């Protein structure tokens, strides 16, 4: 990812002006440094520690996005193209080990929701506490990361209240 280039989203630009997401100073600095032209390696050269973690947090919150290289304009199509909506597979065609996230909210949406929710409890340490959550690629990994966070919350909140706090963040498995 050191060759990737990121740009601020409209939400990211608004965050710089309003400071509503509760970002840590270092994460906010990374958000300000993201300019749509410098690569991740160029940002690393500026000496900010834990740059990848800050970028992961900003991506999960939807404040930055990767810059997509624009291809040369293609010749105009000769006939209009028709785009058909995707067709859901029949229940008999769905593999038994398929993730139920396909039917529910996306993992990225749950990740953003979790970071906002956890920010109320962990403040600027949220990206550190949620590192495993940001790295999760499946519903099972996501729930395992929430289990670890739940044990941290249980220290000052109690086991039952911590479980209630995180229940809405869990994808169905």
C-alpha positions as CSV (number, residue, x, y, z in Angstrom):
1,X,0.0,0.0,0.0
2,X,3.1,2.3,0.1
3,X,2.5,3.3,-3.5
4,X,-1.2,4.2,-3.0
5,X,-2.5,7.7,-3.2
6,X,-5.5,9.0,-1.1
7,X,-7.7,12.0,-1.3
8,X,-10.2,13.5,1.1
9,X,-13.8,12.8,0.7
10,X,-16.5,15.5,1.1
11,X,-16.9,14.1,4.7
12,X,-13.1,14.5,5.2
13,X,-13.1,18.1,4.0
14,X,-16.0,18.8,6.4
15,X,-14.2,17.1,9.3
16,X,-11.3,19.4,8.9
17,X,-13.6,22.4,9.2
18,X,-15.9,21.1,11.9
19,X,-13.9,18.6,14.0
20,X,-16.9,16.4,14.8
21,X,-15.4,12.9,14.5
22,X,-13.3,13.1,17.6
23,X,-10.0,12.3,15.8
24,X,-6.8,12.1,17.7
25,X,-4.3,14.9,16.9
26,X,-2.1,12.5,14.9
27,X,-5.0,11.1,12.9
28,X,-6.2,14.6,12.1
29,X,-2.7,15.5,11.0
30,X,-2.7,12.6,8.6
31,X,-6.2,13.7,7.3
32,X,-4.8,17.2,6.7
33,X,-1.6,15.8,4.9
34,X,-3.7,13.6,2.5
35,X,-3.8,15.7,-0.6
36,X,-4.7,13.4,-3.5
37,X,-1.2,13.6,-5.1
38,X,1.3,12.3,-2.5
39,X,1.7,8.6,-2.2
40,X,1.7,6.8,1.1
41,X,5.5,6.4,0.9
42,X,5.8,10.2,0.5
43,X,3.6,10.6,3.6
44,X,5.8,8.1,5.5
45,X,8.9,10.1,4.6
46,X,7.4,13.0,6.6
47,X,8.1,10.9,9.7
48,X,4.6,10.4,11.2
49,X,4.6,7.2,13.4
50,X,1.9,4.6,12.8
51,X,0.8,6.1,9.5
52,X,-0.9,2.9,8.3
53,X,-3.1,2.8,11.4
54,X,-4.2,6.4,10.9
55,X,-4.9,5.7,7.2
56,X,-7.0,2.6,8.1
57,X,-9.0,4.7,10.6
58,X,-9.6,7.5,8.1
59,X,-10.7,4.9,5.4
60,X,-13.0,3.2,7.8
61,X,-14.6,6.5,8.8
62,X,-15.0,7.4,5.1
63,X,-12.9,10.5,5.5
64,X,-10.4,9.5,2.7
65,X,-10.6,7.3,-0.4
66,X,-8.1,5.9,-2.8
67,X,-7.4,8.0,-5.9
68,X,-8.4,6.0,-8.9
69,X,-6.2,6.5,-12.0
70,X,-8.2,7.8,-14.9
71,X,-7.9,5.8,-18.1
72,X,-7.7,7.5,-21.5
73,X,-11.2,8.3,-22.8
74,X,-12.6,5.4,-24.7
75,X,-14.3,5.7,-28.1
76,X,-18.0,6.3,-27.7
77,X,-20.1,3.1,-27.8
78,X,-21.9,2.5,-31.1
79,X,-25.0,1.1,-29.5
80,X,-26.5,2.0,-26.1
81,X,-25.6,-0.5,-23.4
82,X,-28.1,-1.9,-21.0
83,X,-27.2,-2.6,-17.4
84,X,-29.2,-5.3,-15.7
85,X,-29.7,-5.3,-11.9
86,X,-27.9,-8.2,-10.2
87,X,-29.9,-11.3,-9.6
88,X,-29.9,-12.9,-6.2
89,X,-29.0,-16.6,-6.3
90,X,-31.6,-19.1,-5.4
91,X,-31.2,-20.5,-1.8
92,X,-30.2,-23.8,-3.3
93,X,-27.3,-22.1,-5.1
94,X,-25.8,-20.3,-2.1
95,X,-22.8,-22.1,-0.7
96,X,-23.3,-23.3,2.9
97,X,-20.2,-21.4,4.1
98,X,-21.2,-18.1,2.5
99,X,-21.0,-15.1,4.8
100,X,-24.4,-13.7,5.8
101,X,-23.0,-10.2,5.4
102,X,-24.0,-10.3,1.8
103,X,-27.6,-9.9,2.9
104,X,-27.0,-7.4,5.7
105,X,-24.9,-4.3,6.1
106,X,-21.4,-4.3,4.6
107,X,-18.4,-5.0,6.8
108,X,-17.1,-1.5,6.0
109,X,-20.3,0.1,7.2
110,X,-20.2,-1.9,10.4
111,X,-16.6,-0.9,10.9
112,X,-17.4,2.8,10.5
113,X,-20.3,2.5,12.9
114,X,-18.1,0.7,15.4
115,X,-15.4,3.3,15.3
116,X,-17.8,6.1,15.9
117,X,-19.5,4.2,18.7
118,X,-16.2,3.1,20.3
119,X,-14.8,6.7,20.1
120,X,-17.3,7.6,22.9
121,X,-15.5,5.1,25.2
122,X,-11.9,5.2,24.1
123,X,-11.5,8.7,22.6
124,X,-8.2,9.2,20.8
125,X,-7.1,5.6,21.6
126,X,-9.9,4.1,19.5
127,X,-7.7,3.3,16.5
128,X,-5.3,1.4,18.8
129,X,-8.1,-0.5,20.6
130,X,-9.9,-1.3,17.3
131,X,-6.8,-2.4,15.3
132,X,-8.0,-6.0,15.0
133,X,-11.5,-4.7,14.1
134,X,-10.0,-2.7,11.2
135,X,-8.0,-5.7,10.0
136,X,-11.1,-8.1,10.1
137,X,-12.0,-9.4,6.7
138,X,-14.9,-11.8,7.7
139,X,-17.8,-11.6,10.0
140,X,-16.1,-14.2,12.3
141,X,-12.9,-12.1,12.5
142,X,-15.0,-9.0,13.1
143,X,-16.9,-10.6,16.0
144,X,-13.7,-12.0,17.5
145,X,-12.3,-8.4,17.5
146,X,-15.4,-7.2,19.2
147,X,-15.0,-9.9,21.8
148,X,-11.5,-8.4,22.6
149,X,-12.9,-4.9,22.8
150,X,-15.8,-6.1,24.9
151,X,-13.4,-7.5,27.5
152,X,-11.7,-4.0,27.7
153,X,-15.1,-2.3,28.1
154,X,-16.0,-4.8,30.8
155,X,-13.2,-3.6,33.0
156,X,-15.0,-0.3,33.8
157,X,-18.5,-1.0,32.6
158,X,-19.2,-4.6,33.7
159,X,-19.5,-7.7,31.6
160,X,-23.3,-7.5,30.9
161,X,-23.3,-3.8,30.1
162,X,-20.3,-4.1,27.8
163,X,-22.1,-7.0,25.9
164,X,-25.2,-4.8,25.5
165,X,-23.1,-1.9,24.3
166,X,-21.5,-3.9,21.5
167,X,-24.5,-6.1,20.5
168,X,-25.7,-3.7,17.9
169,X,-22.3,-3.7,16.2
170,X,-22.1,-7.4,15.7
171,X,-22.8,-8.9,12.2
172,X,-24.9,-12.1,12.1
173,X,-22.7,-15.2,11.7
